[in-house]
């Protein structure tokens, strides 16, 4: 789950392009990119498109539903669960209790549609409200459906009254850096993927590449996109390099050959158990990306 591309659910043309761009996950959006008066039409368009293309799509399919406070979530699930999505993205999640509620709803919809129990995953956006940021630690053990955690800055700006999320140099200000860090830590605690937020200025590819590199460095394993042109950059940034794969494989092999000690030496450098854990994680990412 390196690249996750948002596509408006009410546009067949954009859905067509989205499914053809090579994203690991296509997020069919029923929330922010769909006007209130178009919600019902978007459900119909999205359900028809996903049902027709589900077997052909190389990308996993997630649906971003409207958040639980809107009263629209049940209608979204009723319309889209029959299409058999791989997952549901829950915006404005305020904690593990929201995941448990959504999981219960999904179980009912799966049963009603003859789908495997627990087959639909959940990916919440956990920092779009102040309460959500402060509840980041509550996702551990919330549900076996939890596939990852991600964050967002725009809705949080509106929620707390911040005029901007970034400073004059383009760096996130302290509140938003905290939200970002909480997402990485919460995902690690819950042992799920940490997915970085979108980069709105899709024309500034240099800044986008730099942000992808920083996200991968800090522990994110994927990033959301708002434009098909961003997908290839994300995939490249979050695919482990040949050199890192070779070193990780050497570390794992050295520990195995030495009987799993506390420390091993490779070409004059010492590697301890944290290095082994990091190497194992990188190899798992490489395998998921198809480079191992």
C-alpha positions as CSV (number, residue, x, y, z in Angstrom):
1,X,0.0,0.0,0.0
2,X,2.4,2.6,-1.3
3,X,0.2,4.9,-3.4
4,X,-3.4,5.7,-2.6
5,X,-5.1,7.9,-5.2
6,X,-8.3,9.8,-4.4
7,X,-10.9,9.8,-7.3
8,X,-14.3,11.6,-7.1
9,X,-17.0,9.0,-7.0
10,X,-19.4,11.0,-9.2
11,X,-17.2,11.1,-12.3
12,X,-16.9,8.1,-14.5
13,X,-14.2,9.9,-16.6
14,X,-12.0,10.5,-13.5
15,X,-12.7,7.0,-12.2
16,X,-11.5,5.6,-15.6
17,X,-8.3,7.6,-15.4
18,X,-7.8,6.8,-11.7
19,X,-8.0,3.0,-12.2
20,X,-5.5,3.2,-15.1
21,X,-2.7,5.1,-13.4
22,X,-1.0,2.3,-11.5
23,X,-1.9,3.2,-7.9
24,X,-1.7,0.5,-5.3
25,X,-5.1,1.7,-4.0
26,X,-7.8,3.7,-5.7
27,X,-9.9,5.6,-3.1
28,X,-13.3,6.2,-4.6
29,X,-14.4,9.4,-2.8
30,X,-18.0,10.0,-1.6
31,X,-16.9,12.7,0.9
32,X,-15.1,16.0,0.2
33,X,-14.8,15.9,-3.6
34,X,-18.6,15.3,-3.9
35,X,-21.0,18.2,-3.4
36,X,-23.9,17.6,-0.9
37,X,-26.5,17.6,-3.7
38,X,-24.6,15.0,-5.6
39,X,-24.1,12.4,-2.9
40,X,-26.9,10.1,-4.0
41,X,-25.8,10.3,-7.7
42,X,-22.2,9.7,-6.7
43,X,-23.2,6.5,-4.8
44,X,-24.9,5.2,-7.9
45,X,-22.1,6.1,-10.3
46,X,-19.4,4.7,-8.0
47,X,-21.3,1.5,-7.2
48,X,-21.9,0.8,-10.9
49,X,-18.3,1.5,-11.9
50,X,-16.7,-0.5,-9.1
51,X,-19.0,-3.4,-9.7
52,X,-18.2,-3.4,-13.4
53,X,-14.4,-3.0,-13.0
54,X,-13.8,-4.9,-9.8
55,X,-12.6,-8.1,-11.4
56,X,-10.3,-6.2,-13.9
57,X,-8.7,-3.7,-11.5
58,X,-5.1,-4.2,-10.5
59,X,-5.5,-1.6,-7.8
60,X,-7.1,-2.4,-4.5
61,X,-10.4,-0.4,-4.1
62,X,-11.3,1.6,-1.0
63,X,-14.3,3.8,-0.6
64,X,-14.1,7.0,1.4
65,X,-17.5,7.3,3.0
66,X,-18.9,10.3,4.7
67,X,-18.0,10.5,8.4
68,X,-20.1,9.0,11.2
69,X,-21.4,12.4,12.4
70,X,-23.1,13.2,9.0
71,X,-25.8,10.5,9.1
72,X,-24.7,9.5,5.5
73,X,-22.4,6.7,6.4
74,X,-25.1,4.0,6.4
75,X,-26.4,5.1,2.9
76,X,-22.8,5.0,1.6
77,X,-22.3,1.4,2.9
78,X,-25.6,0.2,1.7
79,X,-24.8,1.4,-1.9
80,X,-21.1,0.4,-2.1
81,X,-20.6,-2.7,0.0
82,X,-22.5,-4.9,-2.6
83,X,-19.7,-3.9,-5.0
84,X,-17.2,-5.7,-2.9
85,X,-14.6,-3.1,-2.1
86,X,-11.3,-4.1,-0.4
87,X,-11.7,-1.4,2.2
88,X,-13.4,1.6,3.7
89,X,-11.6,4.9,4.4
90,X,-13.2,6.6,7.4
91,X,-12.7,10.4,7.6
92,X,-12.8,12.4,10.8
93,X,-12.2,9.3,13.0
94,X,-12.2,10.2,16.6
95,X,-10.7,7.1,18.0
96,X,-10.8,3.3,18.3
97,X,-14.5,3.4,19.2
98,X,-15.3,4.7,15.7
99,X,-13.5,1.8,14.2
100,X,-15.4,-0.6,16.3
101,X,-18.7,1.0,15.3
102,X,-17.8,0.9,11.6
103,X,-16.6,-2.7,11.9
104,X,-20.0,-3.7,13.4
105,X,-21.8,-2.0,10.5
106,X,-19.6,-3.7,8.0
107,X,-20.2,-7.1,9.5
108,X,-24.0,-6.6,9.0
109,X,-23.5,-5.4,5.4
110,X,-21.2,-8.3,4.6
111,X,-23.7,-10.8,5.9
112,X,-26.5,-9.2,4.0
113,X,-24.5,-9.4,0.7
114,X,-23.0,-12.8,1.1
115,X,-19.5,-11.4,1.5
116,X,-16.8,-13.0,3.8
117,X,-17.0,-11.9,7.4
118,X,-14.2,-9.4,8.1
119,X,-13.2,-9.2,4.4
120,X,-13.5,-5.4,4.2
121,X,-10.6,-3.5,5.8
122,X,-10.7,-0.1,7.4
123,X,-8.3,2.8,6.9
124,X,-9.2,5.8,9.1
125,X,-8.0,9.4,8.8
126,X,-7.2,10.1,12.5
127,X,-6.2,13.8,12.8
128,X,-9.0,15.7,11.2
129,X,-10.4,16.8,14.6
130,X,-8.7,17.8,17.8
131,X,-10.3,14.9,19.6
132,X,-9.0,12.6,16.9
133,X,-5.4,13.7,17.4
134,X,-5.6,13.3,21.1
135,X,-7.1,9.8,20.8
136,X,-4.4,8.4,18.5
137,X,-3.3,5.8,21.0
138,X,-6.8,4.1,21.1
139,X,-6.5,2.3,17.8
140,X,-4.4,-0.5,19.2
141,X,-6.5,-3.6,19.3
142,X,-9.6,-1.7,18.0
143,X,-10.3,-4.2,15.2
144,X,-8.7,-6.8,13.1
145,X,-10.0,-4.9,10.1
146,X,-7.6,-2.0,10.7
147,X,-5.2,-1.9,7.7
148,X,-3.4,1.3,8.5
149,X,-3.7,4.9,9.8
150,X,-3.4,8.1,7.9
151,X,-3.7,11.8,8.7
152,X,-4.9,15.0,7.2
153,X,-4.2,18.7,7.7
154,X,-6.9,20.6,5.9
155,X,-9.9,19.5,8.0
156,X,-7.8,19.9,11.2
157,X,-7.0,23.5,10.1
158,X,-10.7,24.3,10.0
159,X,-11.4,22.5,13.2
160,X,-8.9,24.4,15.3
161,X,-9.1,27.7,13.4
162,X,-5.6,27.7,12.0
163,X,-5.2,30.1,9.0
164,X,-2.5,27.8,7.5
165,X,-1.0,24.4,8.1
166,X,2.4,25.3,6.7
167,X,4.8,28.2,7.3
168,X,6.3,30.5,4.7
169,X,9.0,27.9,3.8
170,X,6.4,25.2,3.2
171,X,7.1,23.3,6.4
172,X,4.2,22.2,8.6
173,X,3.7,24.2,11.7
174,X,4.0,22.6,15.1
175,X,0.4,21.5,15.6
176,X,0.4,19.7,12.2
177,X,3.9,18.2,12.8
178,X,2.5,16.8,16.0
179,X,-0.5,15.3,14.2
180,X,1.9,13.8,11.6
181,X,4.1,12.3,14.4
182,X,1.1,10.9,16.3
183,X,0.1,9.1,13.2
184,X,3.4,7.3,12.8
185,X,3.5,6.4,16.5
186,X,-0.1,5.2,16.6
187,X,0.4,3.1,13.5
188,X,3.5,1.5,15.0
189,X,1.7,0.8,18.3
190,X,-1.2,-0.8,16.4
191,X,1.2,-2.7,14.1
192,X,-0.4,-1.3,10.9
193,X,0.8,0.8,8.0
194,X,1.4,4.5,8.4
195,X,0.2,6.4,5.4
196,X,1.3,10.0,4.8
197,X,-1.2,12.7,3.9
198,X,-1.8,14.4,0.5
199,X,0.4,17.1,-1.1
200,X,-2.1,19.6,-2.5
201,X,0.2,21.4,-5.0
202,X,0.4,18.7,-7.6
203,X,2.3,21.0,-10.0
204,X,5.3,21.4,-7.7
205,X,6.8,18.0,-8.3
206,X,10.2,18.9,-6.8
207,X,8.7,19.8,-3.4
208,X,6.4,16.7,-3.7
209,X,9.4,14.4,-4.3
210,X,11.2,15.9,-1.3
211,X,8.1,15.4,0.9
212,X,7.8,11.8,-0.2
213,X,11.5,11.2,0.7
214,X,11.0,12.7,4.1
215,X,7.9,10.6,4.8
216,X,9.7,7.4,3.9
217,X,12.7,8.4,6.0
218,X,10.5,9.0,9.0
219,X,8.6,5.7,8.9
220,X,5.6,6.2,6.6
221,X,5.2,3.3,4.1
222,X,2.9,5.0,1.7
223,X,1.3,8.3,0.7
224,X,-2.0,9.5,-0.5
225,X,-2.3,11.3,-3.9
226,X,-4.8,13.8,-5.4
227,X,-3.6,13.5,-9.0
228,X,-2.6,10.6,-11.2
229,X,0.7,12.3,-11.9
230,X,1.7,11.9,-8.3
231,X,1.4,8.1,-8.3
232,X,4.6,7.1,-10.0
233,X,6.6,9.5,-7.7
234,X,5.0,7.9,-4.6
235,X,5.6,4.4,-5.9
236,X,9.3,5.1,-6.6
237,X,9.8,6.8,-3.2
238,X,8.3,4.0,-1.2
239,X,9.8,1.1,-3.1
240,X,12.9,0.0,-1.3
241,X,16.1,0.4,-3.4
242,X,18.1,-2.5,-4.7
243,X,21.0,-1.5,-2.3
244,X,18.8,-1.4,0.7
245,X,17.2,-4.7,-0.1
246,X,20.6,-6.3,-0.6
247,X,21.9,-4.9,2.8
248,X,18.7,-6.0,4.6
249,X,18.9,-9.5,3.2
250,X,22.5,-9.7,4.2
251,X,21.6,-8.6,7.8
252,X,18.9,-11.2,8.1
253,X,21.1,-13.9,6.7
254,X,24.0,-13.0,9.0
255,X,21.8,-13.2,12.1
256,X,20.4,-16.6,11.0
257,X,23.8,-18.0,10.2
258,X,25.1,-16.9,13.6
259,X,22.2,-18.5,15.5
260,X,20.3,-15.2,16.1
261,X,22.8,-13.5,18.5
262,X,22.5,-10.0,19.8
263,X,25.0,-8.5,17.4
264,X,26.6,-9.5,14.1
265,X,29.4,-7.9,12.0
266,X,29.1,-7.4,8.2
267,X,32.1,-5.9,6.4
268,X,33.5,-4.2,9.5
269,X,30.1,-2.8,10.6
270,X,28.1,-3.9,13.6
271,X,24.4,-4.6,13.4
272,X,22.2,-5.3,16.5
273,X,18.6,-6.5,17.0
274,X,16.9,-3.2,16.1
275,X,18.8,-3.3,12.8
276,X,17.4,-6.9,12.2
277,X,13.9,-5.7,12.9
278,X,14.3,-2.8,10.5
279,X,15.7,-5.1,7.8
280,X,12.9,-7.6,8.2
281,X,10.3,-4.7,7.8
282,X,12.1,-3.4,4.7
283,X,12.2,-6.9,3.1
284,X,8.4,-7.2,3.8
285,X,7.8,-3.9,2.0
286,X,10.0,-5.0,-0.9
287,X,8.0,-8.2,-1.3
288,X,4.7,-6.3,-1.2
289,X,6.1,-3.9,-3.9
290,X,7.1,-6.8,-6.1
291,X,10.8,-6.2,-6.1
292,X,11.7,-9.3,-4.0
